[in-house]
Amino acid sequence: MRSFQCRRVGSLGGAKSVLWCMALALFASPVIAQDPGKPKPPPGPPYLISSVTLVDGTASMLNPTATIANLDAGDLVAGLTLWDEQGDGIFFIETRVGFLWSPVDGARPFEISESLYFNANRHIPEEISATSTVVGWDLFSAQIAQLPFMWSPAAGFTFLSLPDLRPGSGRPLDRQPTSWNGFARAVSDDGLTIVGTTQEGIFNNVPSFATVWDIVPTGPSNTRILREELPTPESFSNAWDVSADGAVIVGDAGPTVAGQQAARWVNRFPAPMAPVGDSSTARFVSSDGSAAVGTAILAGQEVLVRWDANGGALIAAPPAGLDVEVLHAINPTATAAVGALNDNDPTEPFGNWAPFLWTLDDGFTVIPEFGREQDFELSEALDVSDDGTHVVGWVRPDSSFNGDPPTLGFLWTASDGLLAIDDLLVASGITDPSFIFRVSAISGDGLRLFGTGDPSGDPSDTNSVILDLSPN
């Protein structure tokens, strides 16, 4: 009897693949029975990397850094870069402008005026909408000030209005000083509703205001920006996230910074949210606005909280001795969340962090760290797939001395456990990049990753890539 296994080879496909398989069948070797006492070779990894796409730059960019990605809207990536404002090959190193990259259009730096360019500042992108709008904040180092901004392919870069800094006021938007500061944190899918926080001054004891900006297109490349402070009787409030349609906003509000509780606004009106513990915050909202996820301090422990459509709170306490250190992402239905737990080890400067997945059905899963949990003190899970079964992040030490292991980007799946991206590169025969130390985004289907490592390129390119996975 003859037996053979046929797999797609190289770029052969369709009828060519069938003919190739038939040829293999004709010359297949006889099957040789394996010695039952001989151990079987270890199975290959559950995934192979089928393609690597470099997030490249343009000649006007130098040493760009890619920081965020939206892999479900055309593989959009944003970051910040040194920029050749005048096209003369000279870069003002005190300013870094934002950029948006896509596989179709490449990188597009956020072009700004000369007066703003030479006022040392740094764009910090926070989120990318499905329509390629990028929102974030601009840090001015000399004035110790932050201004909220948006960038879109049609309108370009513009600051979002503040109480004393608004479009049409006659005051140049590209100059300082202003006594107000602001942060744009999230944006609706259509790019027309932006939420964040505004504040007069920079100190914690100064009241803050949960703020929403409505973007009204008035022409092919013009927009009108309307600002509204969300209603609350409290002195301090923040808006952290917005639903896909812009109707539901979540955040926190309270009489003091330390005494805030989770807050929600539906169609700009306050909606019930159950208070939890000494303080709480809602950091993420489901795509449809029906649920929110955040954290609370309850009996001295930082716990995870999920609020339902009626504002009822489900409290999820981490395993004993652990606190929720940071919450990084949720899935669209708010039934899964990822971040880092902390054991608050007093012998470590930051405690010992561990990546985690929480799901509504199964609670907390502490993701292992390749058996070196005591060496990787600052590990985090950074994103999760739509179904909550695939998690990406990094395991990292708090230093690179005394034999500490290298930082490793990882993929964890409910069925296959922890996988180092470096091992997938080797198994896939990929040498460029040779390592990935951080994976910060995953597509909804779990088959595309946004990672950072050492891809070859020139100084105008980032050190980040998009990896496509294929089940093995």
C-alpha positions as CSV (number, residue, x, y, z in Angstrom):
1,M,0.0,0.0,0.0
2,R,1.2,3.5,-0.7
3,S,0.3,6.6,1.3
4,F,1.0,10.2,0.9
5,Q,0.1,13.6,2.4
6,C,-0.6,16.5,0.2
7,R,-0.1,20.1,1.3
8,R,-0.1,23.4,-0.6
9,V,3.5,24.1,-1.7
10,G,4.8,27.6,-2.1
11,S,2.5,29.7,-4.3
12,L,0.9,26.7,-6.1
13,G,-2.9,26.7,-5.7
14,G,-6.1,25.6,-7.4
15,A,-5.6,23.1,-10.3
16,K,-1.8,23.4,-10.1
17,S,-2.0,22.1,-6.5
18,V,-4.2,19.2,-7.5
19,L,-1.7,18.2,-10.3
20,W,1.2,18.4,-7.9
21,C,-0.6,16.2,-5.4
22,M,-1.3,13.6,-8.1
23,A,2.4,13.5,-9.0
24,L,3.3,13.0,-5.4
25,A,0.9,10.1,-5.2
26,L,2.5,8.3,-8.1
27,F,5.9,8.3,-6.5
28,A,4.9,8.1,-2.8
29,S,7.1,5.7,-0.7
30,P,5.6,2.7,1.1
31,V,4.4,3.3,4.6
32,I,6.8,1.9,7.2
33,A,5.4,1.0,10.6
34,Q,6.8,3.0,13.4
35,D,8.4,1.2,16.4
36,P,5.8,1.5,19.1
37,G,8.5,1.8,21.7
38,K,10.1,4.8,19.9
39,P,8.9,8.2,21.0
40,K,7.0,10.3,18.5
41,P,8.5,13.6,17.4
42,P,7.0,16.6,19.1
43,P,4.1,18.2,17.2
44,G,4.7,21.5,15.5
45,P,3.3,24.8,16.8
46,P,-0.5,25.3,16.4
47,Y,0.2,28.4,14.2
48,L,2.7,29.4,11.6
49,I,3.3,33.0,10.4
50,S,2.3,33.2,6.8
51,S,3.3,36.8,6.1
52,V,5.1,39.7,7.7
53,T,4.2,43.3,6.7
54,L,6.6,46.1,7.8
55,V,5.0,49.4,9.0
56,D,7.3,51.5,6.8
57,G,7.7,55.2,6.7
58,T,8.4,58.0,4.2
59,A,11.5,60.1,3.3
60,S,10.1,62.9,5.5
61,M,10.1,60.6,8.6
62,L,13.0,59.7,10.9
63,N,13.0,57.1,13.7
64,P,9.2,56.6,13.8
65,T,7.6,54.7,16.6
66,A,4.3,52.8,16.0
67,T,2.2,52.7,19.2
68,I,-1.4,51.7,18.4
69,A,-3.2,49.6,15.8
70,N,-6.8,48.9,14.6
71,L,-6.5,45.5,12.9
72,D,-10.2,45.3,12.2
73,A,-10.4,48.4,10.1
74,G,-7.9,47.8,7.3
75,D,-4.8,47.2,9.5
76,L,-4.4,50.8,10.5
77,V,-1.4,51.8,12.6
78,A,-0.6,55.1,14.3
79,G,2.4,56.5,16.1
80,L,4.8,59.4,16.2
81,T,7.9,60.4,14.4
82,L,10.6,63.0,13.8
83,W,9.4,65.0,10.7
84,D,11.2,67.0,8.0
85,E,8.8,69.9,8.0
86,Q,10.6,71.9,5.2
87,G,11.8,69.0,3.1
88,D,15.4,70.0,3.4
89,G,16.6,66.9,5.3
90,I,16.8,68.7,8.6
91,F,14.8,67.5,11.6
92,F,13.8,69.5,14.6
93,I,14.5,66.8,17.3
94,E,12.3,68.4,20.0
95,T,9.1,67.8,18.0
96,R,7.5,64.5,17.1
97,V,4.3,64.5,15.0
98,G,1.8,61.7,14.7
99,F,1.3,59.5,11.7
100,L,-1.2,57.1,10.3
101,W,-0.1,54.1,8.3
102,S,-2.2,51.7,6.2
103,P,-1.2,48.9,3.8
104,V,-2.9,50.9,1.0
105,D,-1.7,54.4,1.6
106,G,1.5,53.9,3.5
107,A,2.5,56.4,6.2
108,R,1.0,59.9,6.4
109,P,2.6,62.2,8.9
110,F,0.4,64.8,10.6
111,E,1.5,68.0,8.9
112,I,1.5,71.0,11.2
113,S,2.3,74.7,10.9
114,E,5.9,76.0,11.2
115,S,5.1,77.9,14.4
116,L,3.7,74.7,16.0
117,Y,6.6,72.6,14.7
118,F,9.2,74.8,16.4
119,N,7.4,74.8,19.7
120,A,8.7,71.6,21.1
121,N,5.7,69.2,21.3
122,R,4.9,65.5,20.9
123,H,1.7,63.9,19.5
124,I,0.4,61.0,21.6
125,P,-2.2,58.9,19.6
126,E,-4.8,57.2,21.7
127,E,-7.3,55.6,19.3
128,I,-8.0,55.0,15.6
129,S,-11.6,55.0,14.3
130,A,-12.9,52.7,11.6
131,T,-12.8,55.7,9.3
132,S,-9.1,56.5,9.9
133,T,-9.6,59.3,12.3
134,V,-6.9,59.4,15.0
135,V,-7.4,61.1,18.3
136,G,-5.0,61.8,21.2
137,W,-3.2,64.7,22.9
138,D,-0.3,66.9,22.2
139,L,2.3,67.3,24.9
140,F,4.1,70.7,25.1
141,S,7.3,70.1,27.1
142,A,8.3,73.7,27.7
143,Q,4.8,74.8,28.9
144,I,4.0,71.5,30.6
145,A,0.7,71.5,28.8
146,Q,-1.5,69.0,26.9
147,L,-3.9,69.8,24.1
148,P,-6.5,67.3,22.7
149,F,-6.3,66.8,18.9
150,M,-7.8,64.9,16.0
151,W,-6.4,64.0,12.6
152,S,-8.4,62.7,9.7
153,P,-7.5,62.1,6.0
154,A,-9.9,64.9,4.9
155,A,-9.3,67.5,7.6
156,G,-5.8,66.9,8.6
157,F,-4.5,67.8,12.1
158,T,-6.5,70.1,14.3
159,F,-6.8,70.8,18.0
160,L,-10.1,70.1,19.7
161,S,-11.7,73.1,21.3
162,L,-11.1,74.1,25.0
163,P,-13.0,76.7,27.0
164,D,-10.3,79.3,26.1
165,L,-9.0,77.8,22.9
166,R,-11.5,77.2,20.2
167,P,-11.7,77.4,16.4
168,G,-13.0,80.7,15.1
169,S,-12.1,82.6,18.3
170,G,-9.3,84.6,16.6
171,R,-6.7,83.0,18.8
172,P,-4.1,80.9,17.0
173,L,-4.7,77.3,17.7
174,D,-1.0,76.5,17.0
175,R,0.4,78.6,19.8
176,Q,0.7,78.6,23.5
177,P,0.0,79.4,26.3
178,T,-3.5,78.4,27.3
179,S,-4.5,77.7,30.9
180,W,-6.6,74.7,29.9
181,N,-5.4,71.2,29.2
182,G,-7.2,68.3,27.6
183,F,-7.0,64.7,26.5
184,A,-8.9,62.9,23.7
185,R,-9.2,59.3,24.8
186,A,-11.6,57.5,22.5
187,V,-13.6,57.9,19.2
188,S,-16.7,56.4,17.8
189,D,-16.5,54.2,14.7
190,D,-17.5,56.9,12.3
191,G,-14.9,59.3,13.8
192,L,-17.5,62.0,14.6
193,T,-17.8,61.6,18.4
194,I,-14.7,62.1,20.5
195,V,-14.5,61.8,24.3
196,G,-12.0,62.8,26.9
197,T,-11.2,65.2,29.7
198,T,-10.6,68.9,30.0
199,Q,-9.1,70.7,33.0
200,E,-7.8,74.2,33.9
201,G,-4.3,73.6,35.0
202,I,-2.4,70.4,35.4
203,F,-2.7,69.5,39.1
204,N,-4.9,66.7,40.6
205,N,-6.7,69.1,42.9
206,V,-8.1,71.1,40.0
207,P,-11.6,70.1,38.9
208,S,-11.8,68.0,35.7
209,F,-14.6,67.7,33.2
210,A,-15.8,64.7,31.2
211,T,-16.0,66.2,27.7
212,V,-17.4,65.2,24.3
213,W,-16.5,66.8,21.0
214,D,-18.9,66.4,18.0
215,I,-17.2,66.7,14.6
216,V,-19.5,68.2,12.0
217,P,-18.1,68.0,8.4
218,T,-18.9,71.3,6.6
219,G,-17.0,70.5,3.3
220,P,-14.6,68.1,1.7
221,S,-11.8,69.2,4.0
222,N,-13.5,71.4,6.6
223,T,-15.0,70.5,9.9
224,R,-16.8,72.2,12.7
225,I,-16.0,71.2,16.2
226,L,-18.7,71.4,19.0
227,R,-17.6,70.9,22.6
228,E,-19.9,69.8,25.4
229,E,-19.1,69.1,29.1
230,L,-21.1,66.0,30.2
231,P,-23.6,66.8,33.0
232,T,-22.7,65.7,36.5
233,P,-23.2,67.3,40.0
234,E,-19.6,66.3,40.9
235,S,-16.5,68.5,40.8
236,F,-14.3,65.9,39.1
237,S,-15.3,63.8,36.0
238,N,-13.5,62.0,33.2
239,A,-14.7,60.3,30.0
240,W,-12.7,57.2,29.0
241,D,-14.6,55.4,26.3
242,V,-17.5,55.7,23.8
243,S,-19.7,53.1,22.1
244,A,-19.4,52.4,18.4
245,D,-22.3,54.6,17.6
246,G,-21.3,57.4,19.9
247,A,-24.4,57.2,22.1
248,V,-23.0,55.8,25.3
249,I,-20.0,57.3,27.1
250,V,-18.4,55.8,30.2
251,G,-15.9,57.2,32.8
252,D,-16.0,58.3,36.4
253,A,-17.2,61.3,38.5
254,G,-16.9,62.3,42.1
255,P,-16.4,65.1,44.7
256,T,-12.6,64.4,44.8
257,V,-10.0,62.6,42.7
258,A,-9.8,59.7,45.2
259,G,-13.6,59.5,45.7
260,Q,-14.8,59.1,42.1
261,Q,-17.3,56.4,41.1
262,A,-18.0,54.9,37.7
263,A,-20.2,57.0,35.5
264,R,-22.2,56.6,32.3
265,W,-24.0,59.0,30.0
266,V,-26.5,57.8,27.4
267,N,-27.3,60.3,24.7
268,R,-25.4,62.8,26.9
269,F,-27.6,62.3,30.0
270,P,-26.4,60.6,33.2
271,A,-27.5,57.0,33.5
272,P,-27.4,54.7,36.6
273,M,-24.2,53.0,37.6
274,A,-23.9,51.1,40.8
275,P,-21.2,52.5,43.1
276,V,-18.6,49.9,44.2
277,G,-16.2,50.1,47.1
278,D,-14.3,53.3,48.0
279,S,-13.9,54.3,44.4
280,S,-14.4,52.9,40.9
281,T,-14.0,53.8,37.3
282,A,-15.5,52.5,34.0
283,R,-12.7,52.4,31.5
284,F,-14.2,50.5,28.6
285,V,-17.7,50.1,27.1
286,S,-19.0,47.4,24.8
287,S,-19.5,48.2,21.2
288,D,-23.3,48.4,21.5
289,G,-23.1,50.4,24.8
290,S,-24.9,47.8,26.9
291,A,-22.1,46.9,29.3
292,A,-19.0,48.5,30.8
293,V,-15.8,47.2,32.4
294,G,-13.5,48.9,34.9
295,T,-12.0,48.6,38.3
296,A,-12.8,49.4,41.9
297,I,-11.0,49.5,45.3
298,L,-13.0,47.2,47.6
299,A,-11.8,46.4,51.1
300,G,-8.3,47.3,50.1
301,Q,-8.1,45.2,46.9
302,E,-8.3,46.4,43.4
303,V,-11.0,44.4,41.7
304,L,-12.5,44.1,38.2
305,V,-16.1,45.2,37.8
306,R,-18.6,44.7,35.0
307,W,-21.7,46.9,34.8
308,D,-24.7,45.7,32.8
309,A,-27.2,47.6,30.8
310,N,-29.2,48.6,34.0
311,G,-26.1,49.7,35.8
312,G,-25.9,46.7,38.0
313,A,-22.3,45.7,39.1
314,L,-20.7,42.3,38.9
315,I,-17.6,42.3,41.1
316,A,-14.8,39.9,40.1
317,A,-12.0,39.7,42.7
318,P,-8.6,38.4,41.5
319,P,-7.1,35.4,43.2
320,A,-6.1,36.0,46.8
321,G,-3.1,38.3,47.3
322,L,-3.4,39.9,43.9
323,D,-4.7,43.3,42.7
324,V,-5.7,44.4,39.2
325,E,-2.7,46.6,38.4
326,V,-3.9,47.7,34.9
327,L,-6.8,47.0,32.5
328,H,-5.7,47.2,28.9
329,A,-8.5,46.0,26.7
330,I,-11.9,44.3,26.4
331,N,-13.7,42.4,23.7
332,P,-16.6,44.0,21.8
333,T,-19.2,42.4,24.1
334,A,-17.5,43.3,27.3
335,T,-17.4,39.6,28.3
336,A,-13.6,39.3,28.3
337,A,-10.9,41.7,29.6
338,V,-7.1,41.6,29.8
339,G,-4.4,43.4,31.7
340,A,-2.0,42.7,34.5
341,L,-2.3,41.5,38.1
342,N,0.2,42.5,40.9
343,D,1.2,40.6,44.0
344,N,2.7,43.9,45.4
345,D,5.9,42.0,46.4
346,P,7.7,44.5,48.7
347,T,11.1,43.2,47.5
348,E,10.4,44.4,43.9
349,P,10.3,48.1,43.0
350,F,6.9,47.7,41.2
351,G,5.7,44.4,42.7
352,N,5.5,41.4,40.4
353,W,3.0,41.7,37.6
354,A,1.4,38.8,35.8
355,P,-0.7,38.9,32.6
356,F,-4.4,37.9,33.0
357,L,-7.5,37.1,31.0
358,W,-10.9,37.5,32.7
359,T,-14.1,36.2,31.1
360,L,-17.7,36.4,32.2
361,D,-18.0,32.6,32.0
362,D,-14.7,31.5,33.6
363,G,-13.4,34.4,35.7
364,F,-9.7,35.0,36.0
365,T,-6.9,33.1,34.2
366,V,-3.4,34.0,35.2
367,I,-1.3,33.5,32.1
368,P,2.0,31.7,32.8
369,E,5.3,33.3,32.0
370,F,7.4,30.4,30.6
371,G,8.1,29.1,34.1
372,R,10.0,32.2,35.0
373,E,7.4,34.2,36.9
374,Q,9.9,35.6,39.4
375,D,12.1,36.9,36.6
376,F,9.4,38.6,34.5
377,E,8.2,41.2,36.9
378,L,6.4,43.6,34.5
379,S,4.4,41.2,32.3
380,E,1.1,42.3,30.7
381,A,-1.7,41.1,28.5
382,L,-2.4,43.9,26.0
383,D,-5.3,42.8,23.8
384,V,-7.9,40.0,23.3
385,S,-9.7,38.5,20.4
386,D,-13.5,39.0,19.9
387,D,-14.3,35.6,21.3
388,G,-12.0,36.0,24.3
389,T,-9.9,32.9,23.5
390,H,-6.7,34.6,22.1
391,V,-4.6,37.0,24.1
392,V,-1.4,38.9,23.2
393,G,1.1,40.8,25.3
394,W,4.6,40.6,26.6
395,V,6.6,39.0,29.4
396,R,9.4,41.3,30.6
397,P,11.8,41.8,33.5
398,D,12.1,45.1,35.4
399,S,15.8,45.3,34.3
400,S,18.2,43.9,31.8
401,F,20.9,43.0,34.3
402,N,22.1,40.1,36.4
403,G,21.1,37.4,34.0
404,D,17.5,38.7,33.5
405,P,15.7,37.0,30.5
406,P,14.9,39.0,27.4
407,T,11.5,40.5,26.9
408,L,9.3,38.3,24.8
409,G,6.1,39.0,22.9
410,F,3.5,36.2,23.3
411,L,0.3,34.7,22.0
412,W,-1.8,32.8,24.5
413,T,-4.8,30.7,23.4
414,A,-7.4,28.8,25.5
415,S,-6.7,25.6,23.6
416,D,-2.9,25.8,23.1
417,G,-1.6,27.8,26.0
418,L,1.4,30.2,25.9
419,L,3.4,30.6,22.7
420,A,6.5,32.8,22.2
421,I,6.3,34.7,18.9
422,D,10.0,34.2,18.5
423,D,9.3,30.4,18.4
424,L,6.7,30.9,15.7
425,L,9.1,32.9,13.7
426,V,11.7,30.0,13.8
427,A,9.1,27.4,13.1
428,S,7.9,29.4,10.1
429,G,11.4,29.8,8.7
430,I,11.3,33.6,9.1
431,T,14.5,35.4,9.9
432,D,13.4,39.0,9.4
433,P,12.4,40.0,12.0
434,S,14.5,37.7,14.2
435,F,12.5,38.5,17.4
436,I,9.3,40.2,18.6
437,F,9.5,41.6,22.1
438,R,6.0,43.1,22.3
439,V,2.6,42.2,20.8
440,S,0.1,45.0,21.5
441,A,-2.9,44.3,19.2
442,I,-4.8,41.3,17.8
443,S,-7.5,41.2,15.2
444,G,-11.0,40.1,16.1
445,D,-10.5,36.7,14.5
446,G,-7.2,36.2,16.3
447,L,-5.2,35.7,13.1
448,R,-3.4,39.0,12.8
449,L,-1.0,40.5,15.3
450,F,0.7,43.9,15.6
451,G,4.2,43.4,17.0
452,T,7.4,45.2,17.7
453,G,10.9,43.8,17.2
454,D,13.8,44.1,14.9
455,P,12.6,44.0,11.3
456,S,15.2,45.3,8.8
457,G,14.5,48.7,7.3
458,D,15.9,52.1,7.0
459,P,15.7,55.0,9.6
460,S,12.5,56.2,8.1
461,D,10.7,52.9,8.9
462,T,9.3,51.7,12.3
463,N,10.4,48.6,14.1
464,S,6.8,47.2,14.0
465,V,5.2,44.6,11.8
466,I,1.8,43.0,11.2
467,L,2.0,39.2,11.4
468,D,-0.6,37.0,9.6
469,L,-1.1,33.6,11.3
470,S,-2.2,30.4,9.7
471,P,-3.4,27.3,11.7
472,N,-0.7,24.6,11.4
